[in-house]
Amino acid sequence: MAVELLMPRQGNTVESCVILEWKKKEGDSVSEGDIVCEVETDKAAFEIEASASGTILKTFFEEGDDVPVLTAIAVIGEKGEDISSFAPEVGTQVPEVQDAREEAKAPQAAPADQVPPPKTETAGKSAISPRARNLAEKNSIDYTGLQGTGPGGRIIERDIQQVLSGRGTISPAAKEAAAQQRTAAPAVGSGIGGRVLSSDLAAAPESAVPSGEFPGTVTDIPVTSVRKIIAERMLASLTETAQLTLNASADARAILAYRKKLKNSGQESDFSKITINDIMLYAVSRVLPKHPFMNAHFLGDTIRQFSNVHLGMAVDTGRGLMVPVIKNADAKTLLQISLEGKNLAQMCNEGKAAPDDLTGGTFTVTNLGVFGIENFTPVLNPPEVGILGVCSIEPKPVIQGDETVFIPHIGLSLTINHQAVDGAPAARFLKDLADGIAQFEMLLAQ
């Protein structure tokens, strides 16, 4: 009997996944447990296994499609079976999927960006998809008379979104014509939602594009879904919060000496692999509970403080920045933080981190010290109100009596959301952290 293969739910916050690659195609035989496809959330990539043995009778989506969770993406069964009931179009997720299909299959007449007149469902009513209708009605948009870009001129969600945005896009034909004619497209065109058509180029002013081509080889790199999410969140972080960065440094002799003691313990063990970054994570986890206003989320009309420290740690991966979270770090030993941190970083680099591993942070630490960065401006991970940047260890002149001596100091860059945290309390937290680092073995004894 045929069975459907669902897009699994990867964590409570994941609503959809992008299909990266089909490992099996329609007509291929599979055994239960075989990898059928690889998908990606906004945080991680993972593989979907066949839930039964048989033949891939149908795949409902293509590579690159963004599919809602718990939607059928394929059917596995015996050749000749009736699979009509498995089509996702009959489910609750249809409108979004169908709109995407219609956008991809929108016909192009001559010229390529001229859309045929819309069909009508009944007299006086424009043909419109269910999802587009819901969006239009929700925003009180009169869609009668709108020229859709779906098959046969059907109005689809994209058309309503363009009306809402108030910004015109440029059609492929107009974009190509503008490049060939070296003219600039107008900001708003005559198409739906201000879409710029090739016919609008005649009125466009002279282009500011240089007359000569760029010399040398040019490589266009597609923006992945992970990079898009990073871009959106970084921009939102900087535009929606009042960020202030405080820079300080801490005497690093104690942590350097302790790290050396572990490394030279005389045996290859997990203790000998503890790093300065592990030590910094541990120090933050012990100082934060004394300053609960820093271990908090700013929610607009509420500041939510947490009794436990769920420590985010920024990880540089081939797929972009990821921030796995060490849950209840304040209750873990230095060795436990070291082991868990390394395991999370490895899973991020291998694309195996689960969405739940990447959510739930209350404070974040990011370390650029290994690159010799002396201070920088870490960007907040909202709704968290603080993020600590760990910098390089450099000699710093310190006056001792009548002499000036050079003592190694580790740089600390603390960014706060000034909407929730004032400068003086943040400075006190930073000072306590610096004191704890300078007397690290005292922190270990707590």
C-alpha positions as CSV (number, residue, x, y, z in Angstrom):
1,M,0.0,0.0,0.0
2,A,1.3,3.4,-0.9
3,V,2.5,5.7,1.9
4,E,3.2,9.4,1.9
5,L,6.6,10.9,2.9
6,L,6.1,14.0,5.0
7,M,8.3,17.0,5.5
8,P,9.1,16.4,9.1
9,R,8.8,19.1,11.8
10,Q,12.3,20.0,13.0
11,G,11.7,21.8,16.3
12,N,8.8,23.8,17.5
13,T,9.9,27.0,15.7
14,V,10.4,25.5,12.2
15,E,7.4,26.1,9.9
16,S,8.9,25.1,6.5
17,C,12.0,23.6,4.9
18,V,13.7,24.1,1.6
19,I,14.4,21.0,-0.5
20,L,18.1,21.1,-1.3
21,E,18.5,17.9,-3.3
22,W,16.6,14.8,-4.3
23,K,18.8,11.8,-3.7
24,K,16.1,9.6,-5.2
25,K,14.0,10.4,-8.3
26,E,10.5,9.3,-9.4
27,G,10.7,5.6,-10.5
28,D,13.7,4.8,-8.2
29,S,13.4,1.8,-5.8
30,V,14.1,2.5,-2.2
31,S,14.4,0.5,1.0
32,E,13.1,1.8,4.4
33,G,15.8,4.0,5.8
34,D,17.3,5.0,2.5
35,I,18.1,8.8,2.1
36,V,15.4,10.2,-0.2
37,C,16.3,13.9,-0.1
38,E,18.2,16.6,1.8
39,V,16.4,19.6,3.1
40,E,17.3,22.8,4.9
41,T,15.8,25.0,7.5
42,D,16.9,28.5,8.2
43,K,19.4,27.1,10.7
44,A,20.5,23.6,9.6
45,A,20.4,20.9,6.9
46,F,19.3,17.3,7.4
47,E,18.3,14.2,5.5
48,I,14.9,12.6,5.1
49,E,14.8,8.8,5.1
50,A,12.3,6.6,3.3
51,S,9.5,5.6,5.7
52,A,8.8,2.4,3.7
53,S,10.3,0.2,1.0
54,G,9.0,0.4,-2.6
55,T,9.2,2.7,-5.5
56,I,9.1,6.5,-5.6
57,L,5.8,6.9,-7.4
58,K,5.6,10.7,-7.2
59,T,7.6,13.7,-5.9
60,F,5.4,16.8,-5.4
61,F,8.1,19.4,-5.1
62,E,11.3,20.4,-6.9
63,E,14.7,21.3,-5.6
64,G,14.6,24.8,-4.1
65,D,10.9,24.7,-3.1
66,D,10.1,25.9,0.4
67,V,7.7,23.3,1.7
68,P,5.5,23.7,4.9
69,V,6.2,21.0,7.6
70,L,3.9,18.0,7.7
71,T,3.2,18.3,4.0
72,A,3.5,15.3,1.7
73,I,6.6,15.7,-0.5
74,A,6.6,12.2,-2.1
75,V,4.7,8.9,-2.3
76,I,6.3,5.5,-1.9
77,G,4.5,2.3,-3.0
78,E,4.1,-0.2,-5.8
79,K,3.9,0.7,-9.4
80,G,0.4,1.2,-10.7
81,E,-1.2,2.2,-7.4
82,D,-3.6,5.1,-7.3
83,I,-1.9,8.0,-5.5
84,S,-4.3,10.8,-6.3
85,S,-5.4,11.2,-2.7
86,F,-1.8,11.9,-1.6
87,A,-1.4,15.1,-3.7
88,P,-0.7,18.0,-1.3
89,E,-3.2,20.1,-3.3
90,V,-6.0,18.4,-1.3
91,G,-4.5,19.4,2.1
92,T,-4.6,22.5,4.1
93,Q,-1.2,23.7,2.8
94,V,-2.3,23.8,-0.8
95,P,-2.8,27.6,-1.4
96,E,0.9,28.4,-0.7
97,V,2.2,25.5,-2.7
98,Q,-0.1,26.1,-5.6
99,D,0.7,29.8,-5.7
100,A,4.4,29.0,-5.9
101,R,3.7,26.5,-8.8
102,E,1.6,29.1,-10.6
103,E,4.3,31.7,-10.3
104,A,6.9,29.3,-11.7
105,K,4.6,28.3,-14.6
106,A,3.2,31.8,-15.4
107,P,3.0,32.0,-19.3
108,Q,5.0,34.5,-21.2
109,A,3.6,36.0,-24.3
110,A,5.3,38.5,-26.7
111,P,6.7,40.6,-25.3
112,A,7.7,38.3,-22.4
113,D,6.4,40.6,-19.7
114,Q,2.9,41.2,-21.0
115,V,0.4,39.2,-19.1
116,P,-2.8,38.0,-20.8
117,P,-6.2,39.3,-19.6
118,P,-7.5,37.7,-16.5
119,K,-10.1,35.0,-16.6
120,T,-13.3,35.4,-14.5
121,E,-14.8,33.0,-12.1
122,T,-18.2,34.6,-12.3
123,A,-19.4,37.8,-13.8
124,G,-17.6,40.8,-12.3
125,K,-15.1,38.7,-10.3
126,S,-11.5,38.3,-11.1
127,A,-9.9,34.8,-11.0
128,I,-7.9,34.6,-7.8
129,S,-6.2,31.9,-5.8
130,P,-7.5,31.2,-2.2
131,R,-4.3,32.4,-0.6
132,A,-4.3,35.6,-2.6
133,R,-8.0,36.2,-1.7
134,N,-7.3,35.7,2.0
135,L,-4.4,38.2,1.9
136,A,-6.4,40.7,-0.1
137,E,-9.4,40.5,2.2
138,K,-7.3,40.7,5.3
139,N,-5.8,43.9,4.1
140,S,-9.0,45.3,2.5
141,I,-7.6,45.3,-1.0
142,D,-10.1,45.5,-3.9
143,Y,-8.6,43.0,-6.3
144,T,-11.3,43.3,-9.0
145,G,-9.7,44.7,-12.1
146,L,-6.2,43.6,-11.0
147,Q,-4.2,41.9,-13.7
148,G,-2.7,38.7,-12.3
149,T,0.5,37.0,-13.2
150,G,-0.6,33.5,-12.7
151,P,-1.7,31.1,-15.5
152,G,-4.4,32.7,-17.6
153,G,-4.0,36.0,-15.7
154,R,-5.1,34.5,-12.4
155,I,-4.3,36.7,-9.4
156,I,-1.9,34.9,-7.1
157,E,-0.4,35.9,-3.7
158,R,2.6,37.6,-5.3
159,D,0.4,40.1,-7.0
160,I,-1.3,41.1,-3.7
161,Q,2.0,41.3,-2.0
162,Q,3.3,43.7,-4.6
163,V,0.2,45.9,-4.1
164,L,0.9,45.9,-0.4
165,S,4.6,46.7,-0.7
166,G,3.9,49.7,-2.9
167,R,7.2,49.0,-4.7
168,G,7.4,47.9,-8.3
169,T,9.6,45.1,-9.4
170,I,11.1,44.8,-12.8
171,S,10.1,42.0,-15.2
172,P,12.8,39.7,-16.7
173,A,12.2,41.2,-20.2
174,A,12.6,44.8,-18.9
175,K,15.6,43.9,-16.9
176,E,17.3,42.4,-20.0
177,A,16.3,45.3,-22.2
178,A,17.6,47.8,-19.7
179,A,21.0,46.0,-19.6
180,Q,21.2,46.0,-23.4
181,Q,20.1,49.6,-23.9
182,R,22.2,50.7,-20.9
183,T,19.2,52.6,-19.6
184,A,17.9,52.9,-16.0
185,A,14.5,51.5,-15.2
186,P,12.0,53.8,-13.5
187,A,11.3,53.2,-9.8
188,V,7.6,52.5,-10.6
189,G,6.2,51.0,-13.8
190,S,2.8,50.5,-15.3
191,G,2.5,46.8,-14.4
192,I,0.7,45.4,-11.4
193,G,1.9,46.8,-8.1
194,G,4.1,49.2,-10.1
195,R,6.0,46.4,-11.9
196,V,8.3,47.8,-14.5
197,L,7.6,46.5,-18.0
198,S,9.8,46.8,-21.1
199,S,7.4,49.4,-22.4
200,D,8.2,51.6,-19.4
201,L,11.9,51.9,-20.4
202,A,11.2,54.4,-23.1
203,A,10.5,57.1,-20.5
204,A,13.4,56.1,-18.3
205,P,16.3,58.6,-17.8
206,E,19.8,57.9,-19.0
207,S,21.4,55.2,-17.0
208,A,24.2,55.8,-14.5
209,V,25.6,52.4,-15.4
210,P,29.3,52.8,-16.6
211,S,29.7,52.5,-20.3
212,G,32.4,49.9,-20.0
213,E,32.1,46.4,-18.8
214,F,33.8,45.3,-15.5
215,P,37.2,43.9,-16.5
216,G,38.1,40.4,-15.5
217,T,36.0,37.4,-14.5
218,V,32.9,38.0,-12.5
219,T,31.3,35.3,-10.4
220,D,27.6,35.5,-9.3
221,I,27.0,33.5,-6.1
222,P,23.4,32.6,-5.3
223,V,22.3,33.7,-1.8
224,T,21.4,30.6,0.2
225,S,18.4,30.5,2.5
226,V,20.8,30.5,5.5
227,R,22.6,33.6,4.3
228,K,19.2,35.3,3.6
229,I,18.1,34.6,7.2
230,I,21.5,35.9,8.6
231,A,21.1,39.1,6.5
232,E,17.5,39.7,7.6
233,R,18.3,39.1,11.2
234,M,21.4,41.2,11.3
235,L,19.6,44.1,9.6
236,A,16.6,43.7,12.0
237,S,18.9,43.6,15.0
238,L,20.6,46.9,14.1
239,T,17.4,48.7,13.1
240,E,15.1,47.5,15.9
241,T,17.4,47.8,18.9
242,A,19.4,50.5,20.5
243,Q,22.9,49.0,20.5
244,L,25.8,50.2,22.6
245,T,29.1,48.5,22.8
246,L,31.4,48.8,25.9
247,N,35.1,47.8,25.5
248,A,37.3,46.6,28.4
249,S,40.0,44.1,29.1
250,A,40.8,41.6,31.8
251,D,44.1,40.4,33.3
252,A,44.6,37.1,31.5
253,R,47.5,35.7,33.5
254,A,45.2,33.4,35.6
255,I,43.4,31.9,32.7
256,L,46.7,31.4,30.7
257,A,48.3,29.7,33.7
258,Y,45.3,27.5,34.3
259,R,45.1,26.6,30.6
260,K,48.8,25.7,30.6
261,K,48.4,23.5,33.7
262,L,45.6,21.6,31.9
263,K,47.6,21.2,28.7
264,N,50.7,20.0,30.5
265,S,48.8,17.6,32.8
266,G,51.0,14.8,31.3
267,Q,48.1,12.8,29.8
268,E,46.0,13.1,26.7
269,S,42.5,13.7,28.1
270,D,39.4,15.9,27.7
271,F,40.9,18.2,30.3
272,S,44.0,18.9,28.2
273,K,41.7,19.9,25.3
274,I,40.0,22.7,27.3
275,T,40.5,26.0,25.4
276,I,40.6,29.7,26.4
277,N,37.1,29.9,24.7
278,D,35.8,27.2,27.0
279,I,37.2,29.1,30.0
280,M,35.5,32.3,28.8
281,L,32.1,30.5,28.4
282,Y,32.4,29.1,31.9
283,A,33.3,32.5,33.4
284,V,30.3,34.2,31.7
285,S,28.0,31.4,33.0
286,R,29.1,32.1,36.5
287,V,29.0,35.9,36.5
288,L,25.7,36.3,34.6
289,P,23.4,35.0,37.5
290,K,24.7,37.9,39.6
291,H,23.5,40.3,37.0
292,P,20.0,38.9,36.0
293,F,19.2,42.1,33.9
294,M,21.9,40.9,31.4
295,N,20.4,37.3,31.2
296,A,17.2,38.5,29.8
297,H,15.0,39.1,26.7
298,F,13.5,42.5,25.8
299,L,10.0,41.9,24.5
300,G,8.9,45.5,23.9
301,D,6.5,46.0,26.9
302,T,8.2,43.3,29.0
303,I,11.7,42.4,30.1
304,R,11.9,38.7,30.8
305,Q,14.7,37.6,33.1
306,F,15.9,34.0,33.3
307,S,17.2,32.2,36.4
308,N,19.2,29.8,34.3
309,V,21.9,30.7,31.8
310,H,21.3,29.3,28.3
311,L,24.5,30.3,26.6
312,G,24.7,30.9,22.9
313,M,28.1,30.5,21.2
314,A,28.7,31.9,17.8
315,V,30.2,29.3,15.4
316,D,31.7,30.0,12.0
317,T,30.7,27.4,9.5
318,G,30.9,26.9,5.8
319,R,27.2,27.6,5.6
320,G,27.4,30.8,7.6
321,L,27.2,32.0,11.2
322,M,25.3,29.6,13.5
323,V,24.7,30.0,17.2
324,P,24.1,26.8,19.1
325,V,23.0,27.0,22.7
326,I,24.5,25.4,25.8
327,K,21.4,24.9,27.9
328,N,21.7,25.4,31.7
329,A,25.4,26.4,31.4
330,D,25.4,27.8,34.9
331,A,24.8,24.3,36.3
332,K,27.6,22.6,34.2
333,T,31.2,22.2,35.0
334,L,34.0,23.6,32.9
335,L,34.6,20.2,31.4
336,Q,30.9,19.7,30.6
337,I,30.8,23.1,28.9
338,S,33.9,22.3,26.9
339,L,32.6,18.9,25.7
340,E,29.1,20.2,24.9
341,G,30.4,23.3,23.1
342,K,32.8,21.2,20.9
343,N,30.0,18.8,20.1
344,L,27.6,21.5,19.1
345,A,30.2,23.2,17.0
346,Q,31.0,20.0,15.2
347,M,27.3,19.3,14.5
348,C,27.0,22.9,13.1
349,N,29.9,22.4,10.8
350,E,28.6,19.0,9.6
351,G,25.1,20.4,9.1
352,K,23.6,18.0,11.7
353,A,22.6,20.5,14.3
354,A,18.9,20.2,15.1
355,P,16.8,23.4,15.2
356,D,16.3,23.0,19.0
357,D,20.1,23.1,19.4
358,L,20.0,26.6,17.8
359,T,17.2,28.2,19.8
360,G,16.5,29.2,23.4
361,G,19.6,31.3,24.2
362,T,19.5,34.0,26.9
363,F,23.0,35.5,26.3
364,T,25.5,35.0,23.5
365,V,29.3,34.9,23.4
366,T,31.3,35.4,20.1
367,N,35.0,34.9,19.9
368,L,37.2,36.6,17.3
369,G,40.4,36.6,19.4
370,V,41.9,33.8,17.4
371,F,42.1,36.2,14.4
372,G,44.0,38.8,16.4
373,I,41.0,41.2,16.8
374,E,41.6,43.5,19.7
375,N,38.0,44.9,19.9
376,F,34.9,44.9,17.8
377,T,31.2,45.5,17.9
378,P,29.2,42.3,18.3
379,V,25.7,42.4,16.9
380,L,22.9,41.5,19.3
381,N,20.8,38.3,18.8
382,P,17.3,39.7,19.7
383,P,15.4,39.4,21.9
384,E,18.6,38.9,24.0
385,V,19.8,42.1,25.6
386,G,23.5,41.3,25.6
387,I,26.3,39.7,23.6
388,L,30.0,39.4,24.7
389,G,32.7,39.6,22.1
390,V,35.9,37.9,23.2
391,C,39.1,39.4,21.7
392,S,42.7,38.6,21.5
393,I,45.2,38.5,24.4
394,E,47.7,41.3,24.1
395,P,50.3,42.8,26.5
396,K,49.0,45.9,28.2
397,P,51.1,48.4,30.1
398,V,50.2,48.5,33.8
399,I,51.7,50.8,36.4
400,Q,53.0,48.9,39.5
401,G,54.6,51.3,42.0
402,D,57.2,53.3,40.2
403,E,57.4,50.8,37.3
404,T,55.4,50.1,34.2
405,V,55.1,46.4,33.4
406,F,53.4,44.7,30.5
407,I,50.7,42.2,31.5
408,P,48.7,40.1,29.1
409,H,45.1,41.2,28.9
410,I,42.1,39.7,27.0
411,G,39.9,42.1,25.3
412,L,36.1,42.2,26.1
413,S,33.5,43.9,23.9
414,L,30.0,43.9,25.3
415,T,27.1,45.0,23.2
416,I,23.8,45.8,25.1
417,N,20.3,46.8,24.0
418,H,20.1,50.2,25.6
419,Q,16.3,49.9,25.5
420,A,16.6,47.4,28.3
421,V,20.0,47.9,29.9
422,D,21.6,51.1,30.9
423,G,25.3,51.8,30.5
424,A,26.3,51.8,34.2
425,P,24.8,48.4,35.1
426,A,26.3,46.9,32.0
427,A,29.7,48.3,32.9
428,R,29.4,46.7,36.4
429,F,28.7,43.4,34.8
430,L,31.7,43.8,32.6
431,K,33.9,44.7,35.5
432,D,32.7,41.7,37.6
433,L,33.4,39.5,34.6
434,A,36.9,41.0,34.2
435,D,37.6,40.5,38.0
436,G,36.4,36.9,37.7
437,I,38.7,36.2,34.8
438,A,41.6,37.7,36.7
439,Q,40.9,35.4,39.6
440,F,39.6,32.5,37.6
441,E,40.3,29.8,40.2
442,M,38.0,31.6,42.6
443,L,35.3,31.2,40.0
444,L,36.0,27.5,39.8
445,A,35.6,27.2,43.6
446,Q,32.1,28.7,43.5
